[in-house]
Amino acid sequence: MTDYAIGDIQGCYTGLQKILAAVDFDSAQDRLIATGDLVNRGPESLDTLRFCRGLGERFMCVLGNHDLHLLAIAHGVRKPTRYDTLDAVLAAPDRDVLLDWLQQQPLLLDIGDYTLVHAGLPPQWSLKQAHALAAEVSSVLRSPRAAEYFDAMYGNQPACWSEQLSGVERWRCITNYLTRMRRCSSTGVLEFDVKAAQSHALDPATGCAGWFVHPDRKTHQRAIVFGHWAALEGEYGGTHHFPLDTGYAWGGRLRLMNLKDRSYTHLDSD
């Protein structure tokens, strides 16, 4: 059995099938593990969801911000934007089955020596703390309070974690770290405005850098596999962090990682 981790698919089902064929993926024994954003922007979100769900135990994923956005729309607390490509999912006869399945997915996963998350882990969280906080949000998503969560999910505040946070502000802060974060300070103050690849470097004026740059982050010895930051184009990886979003939906490449030998397979956009 081989575990393959894949970056943001974003509704690019055809590309997903091509890259799986390139590694002779065997759905009877191999496992596909996605770093989130299964849907949106690409043209085949419905096919992607059906395929991933159909793999059963041979598929695992964490939720990304686009997945949560789809669920918020489905719950009626958000309207689609002109950039969204989610109409086929929302109109599908099996929509409720697919969306219920999606909503059950976690925000953080440990697979052997690796931790998978959509965006990243803030410097001030230990791995144990990250799992506990991710589980808090997952519990809300699987509860009757899910609509309340989605209604309050959007927003950039609070910009930093505090144990004193409660209710929807606490959920939003946890969600922003796990599904939207790119840059932050060494104490975890989020900076959302800068997305360019070179911005992973430390800015002395603000103290902000790519979340994985801070040398004193509590998870710096843990191998973390993540997506979300397409502008990195898969660069700036290291011994303990592996960026898998290489911007396939934006004309870049789709990246698949063999977790056993840490090798990458790439598929260029058509």
C-alpha positions in Angstrom: 0.0 0.0 0.0 1.2 3.5 -0.8 -0.2 6.7 0.7 -0.3 9.6 -1.8 -1.0 13.1 -0.6 -2.3 15.6 -3.2 -2.5 19.4 -3.2 -5.6 21.5 -3.9 -7.7 19.7 -6.6 -10.3 22.5 -6.8 -12.7 20.7 -9.0 -10.2 19.6 -11.6 -11.3 16.0 -11.8 -9.8 15.3 -15.2 -6.4 16.3 -13.9 -6.8 14.2 -10.8 -7.5 11.1 -12.9 -4.4 11.8 -15.1 -2.0 12.2 -12.2 -3.4 9.1 -10.4 -2.9 7.1 -13.6 0.7 8.4 -13.8 1.5 6.6 -10.6 -0.6 3.6 -11.3 -2.8 4.4 -8.3 -4.6 1.2 -7.2 -7.9 2.1 -5.4 -7.9 -1.5 -3.9 -4.8 -1.0 -1.9 -3.4 2.6 -2.2 -4.7 5.6 -0.4 -5.3 9.1 -1.5 -5.1 11.9 1.1 -6.0 15.5 0.1 -4.9 18.7 1.7 -8.3 20.3 1.2 -10.0 22.5 -1.4 -11.5 19.5 -3.3 -13.9 21.9 -5.0 -14.3 25.3 -6.6 -12.6 27.3 -9.4 -12.2 24.2 -11.6 -15.1 22.9 -13.7 -15.6 19.4 -12.2 -16.3 19.8 -8.5 -19.3 17.4 -8.6 -17.2 14.6 -10.3 -14.4 15.2 -7.8 -16.7 14.9 -4.8 -18.3 11.7 -6.2 -15.0 10.1 -6.9 -13.4 10.9 -3.6 -16.4 9.8 -1.6 -16.5 6.7 -3.8 -13.0 5.6 -2.7 -14.4 5.0 0.8 -11.6 4.1 3.2 -9.0 4.6 0.5 -9.6 8.4 0.7 -8.9 10.9 3.5 -8.8 14.6 3.5 -8.8 17.8 5.6 -11.2 20.6 4.9 -10.0 23.7 3.0 -11.5 27.2 2.8 -13.2 26.4 -0.5 -14.8 23.3 0.9 -16.2 25.3 3.9 -17.4 28.0 1.5 -19.4 25.4 -0.4 -21.0 24.2 2.8 -21.8 27.7 3.9 -23.6 28.3 0.6 -25.5 25.0 1.0 -26.6 26.0 4.5 -28.1 29.2 3.0 -25.9 31.6 4.9 -23.7 32.7 2.0 -24.4 33.4 -1.7 -22.1 32.1 -4.4 -19.7 34.7 -5.9 -19.2 35.2 -9.6 -16.0 33.3 -9.3 -17.5 30.1 -7.8 -18.0 27.0 -9.9 -20.3 25.1 -7.6 -23.7 25.1 -9.3 -23.5 21.5 -10.4 -22.9 20.3 -6.9 -25.7 22.4 -5.4 -28.1 21.1 -8.1 -27.1 17.5 -8.0 -29.6 14.8 -6.9 -27.1 13.4 -4.5 -26.1 16.8 -3.2 -27.2 16.1 0.4 -25.3 12.9 0.6 -22.1 14.5 -0.8 -22.3 17.6 1.4 -23.0 15.6 4.5 -20.0 13.5 3.8 -17.9 16.6 3.2 -19.0 18.2 6.4 -17.8 15.2 8.4 -14.2 15.6 7.2 -11.6 16.8 9.8 -9.5 19.9 9.7 -6.3 18.1 10.8 -4.9 14.6 10.2 -2.0 12.6 11.3 -0.8 10.0 8.8 2.2 8.2 10.2 5.1 10.7 10.6 3.1 13.4 8.9 0.5 16.0 9.9 -1.8 17.2 7.1 -3.6 20.6 7.2 -4.9 22.8 4.5 -3.1 26.1 5.4 -0.7 25.5 8.3 -0.2 25.6 12.0 0.5 28.8 13.9 3.9 29.1 15.7 2.4 29.2 19.2 0.4 25.9 19.0 1.8 22.5 19.9 0.6 19.6 17.8 -1.5 18.4 20.7 -3.1 21.8 21.0 -3.7 22.0 17.3 -5.5 18.6 17.3 -7.7 19.6 20.3 -8.7 22.9 18.7 -9.3 21.4 15.3 -11.5 18.8 17.0 -13.5 21.6 18.6 -14.5 23.0 15.2 -15.1 19.5 13.8 -17.5 18.9 16.7 -19.4 22.0 15.9 -19.6 21.1 12.2 -21.1 17.8 13.1 -23.7 19.3 15.5 -26.9 21.3 15.2 -24.9 24.4 15.6 -23.2 24.1 12.2 -25.4 26.8 10.6 -24.4 29.1 13.4 -20.8 28.4 12.7 -21.1 29.0 8.9 -23.0 32.2 9.5 -20.1 33.6 11.5 -17.2 31.9 9.7 -16.2 34.8 7.5 -13.9 37.6 8.7 -10.3 38.3 9.7 -10.9 39.0 13.4 -9.7 38.0 15.9 -6.3 38.2 14.3 -4.6 36.2 17.1 -5.4 33.2 19.2 -6.3 33.5 22.9 -7.6 30.8 25.2 -10.1 33.4 26.4 -11.9 33.4 23.0 -15.2 31.7 23.1 -18.2 31.0 20.8 -18.1 32.0 17.2 -15.0 34.2 17.5 -13.1 31.1 18.9 -14.3 29.0 16.0 -13.4 31.6 13.4 -9.9 32.1 14.7 -9.2 28.4 14.7 -10.6 28.0 11.2 -8.6 30.9 9.9 -5.4 29.4 11.1 -6.1 26.0 9.7 -7.7 26.9 6.4 -6.6 30.5 5.5 -3.3 31.3 7.0 -0.2 32.1 5.0 1.7 34.7 7.0 1.7 35.5 10.6 4.0 36.9 13.4 6.0 34.6 15.7 3.2 35.0 18.2 0.5 34.1 15.7 -0.9 37.4 14.6 -2.4 36.8 11.2 -1.6 38.9 8.1 -4.0 38.2 5.3 -3.1 40.9 2.7 0.1 39.5 1.3 0.1 36.3 -0.8 3.0 36.6 -3.2 5.5 33.7 -3.0 8.5 35.9 -2.0 6.4 37.1 1.0 7.2 33.9 2.9 10.3 35.8 4.0 10.4 37.7 7.3 9.4 41.3 7.1 11.3 43.1 9.9 8.8 45.9 9.9 5.9 43.8 10.9 7.5 40.6 12.2 5.4 38.6 9.9 6.6 35.7 7.7 5.3 32.5 6.2 4.0 30.5 9.1 6.6 27.8 8.5 9.5 30.3 8.6 9.4 31.1 12.3 12.3 29.0 13.8 10.7 28.7 17.3 7.3 27.4 16.2 6.3 24.5 18.5 5.8 22.1 15.6 9.1 22.8 13.8 10.2 19.2 14.1 7.0 17.7 12.8 6.6 16.9 9.1 3.7 19.0 7.9 2.0 18.6 4.6 -0.2 21.5 3.5 -1.9 23.2 0.5 -3.6 26.6 0.1 -0.7 28.8 -0.8 -0.6 28.4 -4.6 1.7 31.4 -5.2 4.5 29.4 -3.5 4.4 27.1 -6.6 5.6 24.3 -4.4 8.9 26.0 -3.6 10.3 26.8 -0.2 9.7 23.3 1.1 12.0 21.8 3.7 12.8 18.8 5.7 9.7 19.3 7.8 7.3 21.2 5.6 5.9 20.1 2.3 3.8 22.5 0.2 1.5 20.7 -2.2 -0.6 23.4 -3.8 1.1 24.2 -7.0 -1.7 26.1 -8.6 -3.2 23.6 -11.0 -6.5 25.5 -11.2 -4.6 28.7 -12.1 -2.6 27.2 -14.9 0.2 25.7 -12.7 0.8 22.1 -11.8 -0.9 19.4 -9.8 1.4 17.9 -7.2 1.1 14.4 -5.8 3.5 13.3 -3.0 4.4 9.7 -2.1 4.5 9.8 1.7 6.8 6.7 1.8 9.7 8.1 -0.1 8.8 11.8 -0.2 8.9 11.9 -4.0 6.7 14.3 -6.1 4.8 13.6 -9.3 3.6 16.6 -11.2 0.9 17.2 -13.9 1.0 20.4 -15.9 -2.2 22.2 -16.8 -3.4 21.8 -20.3 
